């Protein structure tokens, strides 16, 4: 009788362990998208806003993938600010792993971008396991500046597939949809992101007047981005968000 009970208990524990592992496998992988490094020799100053902006724009594309759980960008910025890291220092291995652990991210994305003299942009990304620092995947995409968002979608799709994330047909269709836009509009969007972040900091610090002024300048940049790239939905969403924020400030 005792042997039967022992065998029953072992079977039960084994089944329970299997169910737990299965449930864990079904949980979305948590990913943090860190800032990108500006490796441009040409138009370096003009391209600098993309260091932070590209991470936000990549977030906007990858957040559509249900099999991934992305860390909110504001949380990432808070950790980076607390660690007093410069944008160029984030890529150090010890820093990225520490950021990932503080954010509770299983994997992290970071990379670099460069612009050629024939108006093409190259984007390189690495996906790293937070716990070990192991590189799980490396992607590269090169194309015309007008195809900037299309490149981001291509990278997002490849990263998801390499992480064994099963995409729905709707997700695949979205990530395979090409989008042309005015690159200056994307730069304006990236500039607006940095200005919005700075304004949010001023608002939290109790400086409502300066925050409102910054939000208004950021709104104009988002509106410029939308006018130059009308099909870029994140710009449209940002315009609505900023209008709401500004209306609530005294």
N, C-alpha and C positions, 0 to 999 in steps of 0.2 A: 504493500500500500504506500509506504514511504517512498519507494523507488518511483512509483507511478506519479506521486505528487511532485517529486523532484523533477521528473521528465516534463511534467505539465508546466511547472514553473519556468523551466529552461526554455520551453517552446514559447511561453507567454512573453518572457523577457526578450527573446530573439525577435518575435513579431513586433513587440513594442519598439525595440531599437530600430527595426527596419522602417516602421511607420514614421518615427522621428526623423531618420535620415532622409526618407522620401519627402517629408514635409519641408525639411531644410533645403533640399535640392530645388523644391518648387518656389522657395522664397526668392524674390528679385535680388540680384546682386547690387550691393550699394556701391556707387561710384562717385568719386569727387573729381571734378574737372578743374584743374589748376590753371594759373595764368600761362600764357605762351611767351616764348622768348623771341625777341625781335632780332633776327640775323640779317636784316637788310643793310646792304651797302648803298643802295640807291633809294632815295627818298626816305631815309631812315626816320627822320623826325616826323614826317607826315604819317608814316606807318605805325608809329609808336602806340597810338591809342588802341591798336588791335591786340596789344599784349594782354590787356584785360578784356577788351571787347570781344575778341575771338572766342574766349572761354565762355562768355555769356551767349554768344551766337551759336556755339556748338551745343550748349545746354538746351537752347530753344529747339534744336533739331532732335537731340537724343531723348528729350523728355517725352517725346511721342512714343517711345518704345516701352511698353508696359512691363517687359521682362527685366528692366533695369530700374533701380531706385536711385535717383540722383540727389546728391546733397545740395541743398539750396545755396545759391551763390552768396547770399548775405552771410550765411554761417561760415563759408570759406573765407570771405573777406575779414570777418571778425577774428578768426584764428590767425590769419596772416598778420593783421594789425597787432594782435596781442603778442605775437612772436617777433614783432618789429622787423619783418623781413622785407627787403626790397624785391621788386619784381624779378630782378636777375638772380636773386639768391634762392628763389623757390626751387630751382631745379637741382640743387644739391641733394644728394641721395638721403643724407641724414634728415634734412628738413622735410622732404616730401613724405618720408615714412612717418615722421612725427606728426605732420599735419593730418595724414590719413588716419592715424590711430586716434587722434583727438576728435576727428569728425566721425569716427566709427565706420569708415569706408573700407570695404574689402579690397577694392582696386581703385587706382587713380589714373587719370589721363593728364598728360602734359606734353608739351612739344615746342615746336618753333616754326617760324614762317620766314620766307624771304621773297623778294620781288626782283624779277629779272628786267633787263633793259628792253625787252620786247613785250612789256606789259603782261607778263604772266606771273602768277604767284604759286609758290610751292609751300605746302603745309605738311609738316612731319609730326606724327603723334606717337607716343609710347603709352602702353597700358602696363602698369606695374602692380604686382601684388603687394599690398601694404605690409603684411606681416613679415615677408622675407625680402622684399626689394627686387624680386625676380621679375624680369620683363616677360610678360605674357604675350604681347603682340606689338608689332610696330607697323604703322601705316604711313603711306606717302601719297599725296595727290597734287598734281600740277595742272594748271589750266589758266585760261584767260581771266582777267580780273572781273569781267562781267559774269563769269560762271562761279564766282566765289561761294555762294550758298550751295550750288550744285556739288561743289567739291566737299563741303562740310557734310552733306547728306550721304555722299559716297563713302566718306570715312566712317560716318555713324553706322551705316549698314555693314561695312566690313568688320568693324569692331564688334558689333553685336553678334555676327556670325562666328567670329573667332572665339568669343566668350561662350559659345554654345547657347546663345539666347534665341529661342524660337520666335521668329517674327510672324505676325499675322499677315494675311494678304493685304489688308488695308495699310499696315505699317510698311510693307515692302513697296506698295504702290506709291506711298508718300515719299519714301527715301529715294525712289528711282525717278521721281518727277524732277525734271530740270527746271531751274529758275534763273532767268537772266535779270540782271539789275545794274544800276549805275554804281560803280565801285566807290565813287565819292560819297554816295548816299550811305554806304556801309561804314565808311570812315566817320561820317557825321554821327551815325548810330553809336559807334564805339566811343566817340568823344562825349556823347550825351550820357552814356553809362557811367563814365568816370565822374562827370559833373553831378549826376544824380546821386552817386555814392557820397560825394563830398557834401552835398546839400542835406542828405539824410543824417550824416554825422553832426552837422550844425544844428539840425532840428532836435536831435537827441540831446545836444549840449545846451539846449534852451535858447538858441539864437534863431528865433522864428523868422525875423526880418531877412537875415542873410540867407537862410534856408529857402525862403520863398523866392528871393531873387535868383538863387542858383537853380531852383526847380523851373523857373520861367525860362531861363537860358537853356536848360536841358530840354524843355518842351520844344523850343524853337528848333533845336538840333534834330529832335525826333521828327518834327514836322518836315524839316528839310530832307531827312532820310526817306520819309514816306513819299514826298513829292518826287524824289529822284528814282525811287524804287517802289512804285505803288503796290506791287504784288507781294512785298515783304511784310507779312502779317505781324511779326513781332514789333515792327515800328508802329503799326496802327494800334496795337494793344498798349504800347508804351504811351502813346499820345493820350489815350483815354485814361490810363492810370494817373499820369501827371496832372491832367486837368482836374481829376477828382482830388488828388493830394493838395493842389494849389487852392482849390475852392474851400478846403477845410482849414487852411491856415489863416490866421487873423493878420 
